[in-house]
Amino acid sequence: MAHDLLLRNVRPMGAASVDVLVKGGRIDAVAPALEAPAGVAVEDGGGALLLPGLVEAHTHLDKSLWGMGWRPNSAGPRLLDKIDNERQLKKPLDIDPARQSARQVAQSARMGTTHIRTHVDVDTDHGLWGVEGVMATRERYRDLVDIQIVAFPQSGLLRRPGTLELLDAAMAAGCEVVGGLDPCAIDRDPKGHLDAIFALSQKHGRPLDIHLHEPGEMGAFSMDLIFERTRALGMAGKVVVSHAFCLGSADRDLVDPMIEELIALDIAIMTTGPASRPAPPVRRLVEAGVRVCSGSDGIRDTWGPYGNADMLERAMFLGLRNNFRKDEEVEIGFAVCTTGGAAVMELTDYGLKVGDWADLLVVDGETVTEAVVTRPVRRLVVKRGKVTARDGRCLVEVP
């Protein structure tokens, strides 16, 4: 639902103070000393920063333990250990996707996020349980945050017969994106895996977002197969590779050709700025023209105890991982968590211009960089003209 609002005395991206008038959920005017229309709510920003709503472009809403009390982590060291451990614990721990996704959405909203892309597990143990739960959250809290759902074969696709049919059903039910996962390391059939998910994407006319944890030459091989299919099927601009640890290789002869293909095919990259794995070089990719987004990934789940859904903190992590120190460098990390995410999710009318949707964040600070490094309490979060969070508290109740 769209709303009207007048924000007084705010500084867009740290510029001079202005007023921002919102009509019908969109920015209608940006200028000093705007007159308040009769009956329109007025909020005084007190000279604070006005930023576009943060974009959480990669998370897993269906399996957070947020609000469930502390659970000691029991995951094994390998990726498959974590996958199997999680699948086996969902029912015993009662990780209800509808309840838990609502809790994470409220946490994200109070931190200033207005758009989320979530990968939701589809497997032969739980069927579409996760998808149905997150779809219920998407509908119930659509005035709080916009949610895109990726149908994601977390436990593998070909190694668990029946999963492909469940992915097909998830797409038919209304998921926006087809997901994939480590075609070599998990399914051990890169051609079969990629043929299957690209075919599903073609069938439903939907984009792809592929988890690729595979490092080094293995990851580069999978990337090459992704490039081949993207080109052959005319899917330029419709593919995201998430994590892409292979791009963090120190071997420029391995990485440079991949970056050239990313540019040629407009394939986007998602990176969390991980501390424990090789990471794609954010500045190099952005300056080359690659769309780059970021996300929290798992938040307090069976994989690990970390995460708070704060995309300003995520921008800081990107800065730390990429050795960003100057203000203009830190701002690259912020852009990845806002306009970068918007570009990857293909959001329309996103930003701070007249005509854009009024998905906004008001925080204290002199500059964008200061907001990233200090991560102040979110004074106001606005979704299409409606204040949804104030002084760090979400104004919408969740289970």
Residue pairs with C-beta under 8 A, 6 or more apart in sequence:
1 25
1 143
1 384
1 386
2 24
2 25
2 26
2 384
2 385
3 22
3 24
3 25
3 41
3 384
3 385
3 386
4 22
4 23
4 24
4 37
4 39
4 40
4 41
4 385
5 21
5 22
5 40
5 41
5 42
5 43
5 358
5 382
5 385
5 386
5 387
6 19
6 20
6 21
6 22
6 34
6 36
6 37
6 40
6 41
6 42
6 43
7 19
7 20
7 21
7 22
7 43
7 45
7 50
7 360
7 362
7 380
7 382
8 19
8 34
8 42
8 43
8 44
8 45
9 17
9 19
9 44
9 45
9 46
9 47
10 17
10 18
10 19
10 20
10 45
10 47
10 48
10 49
10 50
10 362
11 17
11 18
11 45
11 47
11 48
11 49
11 50
12 18
12 20
12 30
12 50
12 51
12 352
13 49
13 50
13 51
13 352
13 368
14 49
14 365
14 366
14 367
14 368
17 32
17 47
18 30
18 31
18 32
19 29
19 30
19 31
19 32
19 33
19 34
20 27
20 29
20 30
20 34
20 50
20 358
20 360
21 27
21 28
21 29
21 30
21 34
21 37
21 40
22 28
22 358
22 382
22 385
23 385
24 385
25 357
25 358
25 384
25 385
25 386
26 349
26 355
26 356
26 357
26 358
26 384
26 385
27 352
27 353
27 354
27 355
27 356
27 357
27 358
28 354
29 354
30 352
30 353
30 354
36 42
41 387
43 362
43 380
43 387
45 362
45 379
45 380
48 362
48 363
48 364
48 365
48 379
49 362
49 363
49 364
49 365
49 366
49 367
49 368
49 371
50 352
50 360
50 361
50 362
51 112
51 338
51 352
51 360
51 361
51 362
51 363
51 368
51 371
52 338
52 339
52 342
52 350
52 351
52 352
52 356
52 359
52 360
52 361
53 112
53 113
53 114
53 115
53 338
53 359
53 360
53 361
53 381
53 382
53 383
54 111
54 112
54 113
54 114
54 311
54 312
54 337
54 338
54 341
54 361
55 113
55 114
55 115
55 116
55 293
55 311
55 337
55 338
55 340
55 341
55 342
55 345
55 347
56 108
56 113
56 115
56 116
56 117
56 295
56 296
56 309
56 311
56 341
57 115
57 116
57 117
57 270
57 293
57 294
57 295
57 340
57 341
57 344
57 345
58 117
58 119
58 209
58 242
58 270
58 272
58 293
58 294
58 295
58 296
58 297
59 104
59 108
59 116
59 117
59 118
59 119
59 295
59 296
59 297
59 298
59 299
59 309
60 118
60 119
60 120
60 121
60 152
60 297
60 298
60 299
60 301
61 97
61 100
61 101
61 104
61 105
61 116
61 118
61 120
61 134
61 137
61 147
62 95
62 97
62 100
62 101
62 118
62 120
62 121
62 130
62 131
62 133
62 134
63 86
63 90
63 95
63 97
63 100
63 121
63 130
63 298
63 301
63 302
64 95
64 100
64 101
64 103
64 104
64 298
64 299
64 300
64 301
65 71
65 93
65 95
65 100
65 300
65 301
65 302
66 100
66 103
66 104
66 107
66 299
66 300
67 100
67 103
68 93
68 94
68 95
68 100
71 93
71 302
73 302
73 303
73 304
73 305
74 85
74 89
74 302
75 81
75 82
75 85
75 86
75 302
75 303
75 304
76 82
76 85
79 182
79 185
79 186
79 213
80 186
82 302
82 303
83 154
83 155
83 156
83 186
84 155
85 302
86 154
86 301
86 302
86 303
87 121
87 123
87 125
87 126
87 154
87 155
89 95
89 302
90 125
90 126
91 126
93 302
95 302
96 133
97 120
97 129
97 130
97 131
97 132
97 133
97 134
97 137
98 132
98 133
98 134
98 136
98 137
99 133
99 399
100 133
101 118
101 133
101 134
101 137
102 137
102 140
102 141
102 398
102 399
103 398
103 399
104 299
104 309
105 116
105 137
105 141
105 144
105 145
105 147
105 398
106 141
106 144
106 394
106 396
106 398
107 299
107 308
107 309
107 394
108 116
108 145
108 309
109 144
109 145
109 381
109 383
109 388
109 389
109 394
109 396
110 378
110 381
110 389
110 392
110 393
110 394
111 308
111 309
111 310
111 311
111 312
111 378
112 310
112 311
112 312
112 361
112 363
112 378
112 381
112 389
113 145
113 309
113 311
114 145
114 146
114 359
114 360
114 361
114 381
114 383
115 145
115 146
115 147
115 148
115 341
115 342
115 345
115 347
115 350
115 359
116 145
116 146
116 147
116 148
117 147
117 148
117 150
117 177
117 209
117 295
117 341
117 344
117 345
118 134
118 147
118 148
118 149
118 150
119 150
119 152
119 154
119 179
119 209
119 211
120 130
120 131
120 134
120 149
120 150
120 151
120 152
120 170
120 175
121 130
121 152
121 154
121 155
122 128
122 130
122 131
122 151
122 152
122 153
122 154
122 163
122 166
122 167
122 170
123 153
123 154
123 155
123 160
123 163
123 166
124 155
124 160
124 161
124 162
124 163
124 166
125 155
127 166
128 166
128 169
128 170
128 173
131 149
131 151
131 170
131 173
131 175
132 173
134 147
134 149
135 149
135 173
135 174
137 147
138 147
138 149
141 147
141 396
141 398
143 383
143 384
143 386
143 388
143 396
144 383
144 388
144 394
144 396
145 383
146 347
148 176
148 177
148 345
149 174
149 175
149 176
149 177
150 175
150 176
150 177
150 178
150 179
150 209
151 167
151 170
151 171
151 175
151 177
151 178
151 179
152 179
152 181
152 211
153 160
153 163
153 164
153 167
153 179
153 180
153 181
154 181
155 163
156 163
156 181
156 186
156 187
157 163
157 164
157 167
157 180
157 181
157 186
157 187
157 193
157 196
157 197
158 164
158 187
158 189
158 192
158 193
158 196
159 186
159 187
159 188
164 196
164 200
167 178
167 179
167 197
167 200
168 200
168 203
171 178
171 200
171 203
171 204
171 206
172 204
175 206
176 206
176 207
177 206
177 207
177 208
177 209
178 197
178 200
178 201
178 204
178 206
178 207
178 208
178 209
179 197
179 208
179 209
179 210
179 211
180 193
180 194
180 197
180 208
180 209
180 210
180 211
181 187
181 193
181 210
181 211
182 211
182 212
182 213
182 214
182 222
183 189
183 190
183 191
183 192
183 193
183 194
183 222
183 225
184 190
184 214
184 218
184 221
184 222
185 213
185 214
185 218
187 193
190 221
190 222
190 225
191 225
194 222
194 225
194 226
194 229
195 229
197 208
197 210
198 208
198 229
198 233
198 235
201 207
201 208
201 235
201 238
202 233
207 235
207 238
207 239
207 240
207 346
208 235
208 238
208 239
208 240
209 239
209 240
209 242
209 270
210 226
210 239
210 240
210 241
210 242
211 242
211 243
212 219
212 222
212 223
212 226
212 241
212 242
212 243
212 244
212 245
212 246
213 219
213 243
213 245
213 277
214 222
214 245
214 246
215 245
215 246
215 248
215 249
215 277
215 278
216 246
216 249
216 251
216 254
217 246
217 254
218 246
219 244
219 245
219 246
219 247
220 246
220 249
220 254
220 258
222 246
223 241
223 244
223 246
223 258
223 261
224 261
226 239
226 241
226 267
227 261
227 265
227 267
229 235
230 236
230 238
230 239
230 265
230 267
231 265
235 265
236 264
236 265
236 266
236 267
237 265
237 266
239 265
239 267
239 268
240 267
240 268
240 269
240 270
240 293
240 344
241 267
241 268
241 269
241 270
242 269
242 270
243 270
243 271
243 272
243 274
243 277
244 269
244 270
244 271
244 280
245 274
245 277
245 278
245 279
245 280
246 254
246 255
246 258
246 278
247 255
247 258
247 259
247 269
247 278
247 279
247 280
247 281
247 285
248 277
248 278
248 279
248 280
248 281
249 255
249 278
255 281
259 284
259 285
259 288
259 290
261 267
262 269
262 285
262 288
262 290
263 288
263 289
263 290
266 291
267 290
268 290
268 291
268 292
268 293
268 343
268 344
269 280
269 285
269 290
269 291
269 292
269 293
270 292
270 293
270 294
270 295
270 344
271 279
271 280
271 282
271 292
271 294
271 318
272 294
272 295
272 296
272 297
272 314
272 317
273 279
273 282
273 294
273 314
273 317
273 318
273 319
273 320
273 321
273 322
273 333
274 321
275 317
275 321
279 321
279 322
280 292
281 322
282 292
282 318
282 321
282 322
282 332
282 333
282 336
283 322
283 324
283 329
283 332
285 292
286 292
286 332
286 335
286 336
286 340
291 340
291 343
291 344
292 336
292 340
292 344
293 336
293 337
293 340
293 341
293 343
293 344
293 345
294 311
294 314
294 315
294 318
294 333
294 336
294 337
294 340
294 341
295 311
295 314
295 341
296 307
296 308
296 309
296 310
296 311
296 314
297 307
298 304
298 307
299 306
299 307
299 308
299 309
300 306
300 307
301 307
310 375
311 337
312 334
312 337
312 363
312 371
312 372
312 375
313 375
314 337
315 330
315 333
315 334
315 336
315 337
315 372
316 330
316 333
316 372
316 373
316 375
318 324
318 332
318 333
318 336
318 337
319 325
319 329
319 330
319 333
319 372
319 373
322 329
322 333
324 330
324 332
324 333
327 367
327 368
327 369
330 368
330 369
330 372
330 373
331 368
331 369
333 372
334 368
334 369
334 371
334 372
339 350
339 351
342 350
342 351
349 355
349 356
349 357
350 356
350 357
350 359
352 360
357 384
358 382
358 383
358 384
358 385
359 382
359 383
359 384
360 380
360 381
360 382
361 378
361 380
361 381
361 382
362 378
362 379
362 380
362 381
362 382
363 371
363 376
363 377
363 378
363 379
364 371
364 376
364 377
364 379
365 371
365 374
365 376
377 391
377 392
378 389
378 391
378 392
379 390
379 391
380 387
380 389
380 390
381 387
381 388
381 389
381 390
382 388
387 395
388 394
388 395
388 396
389 395
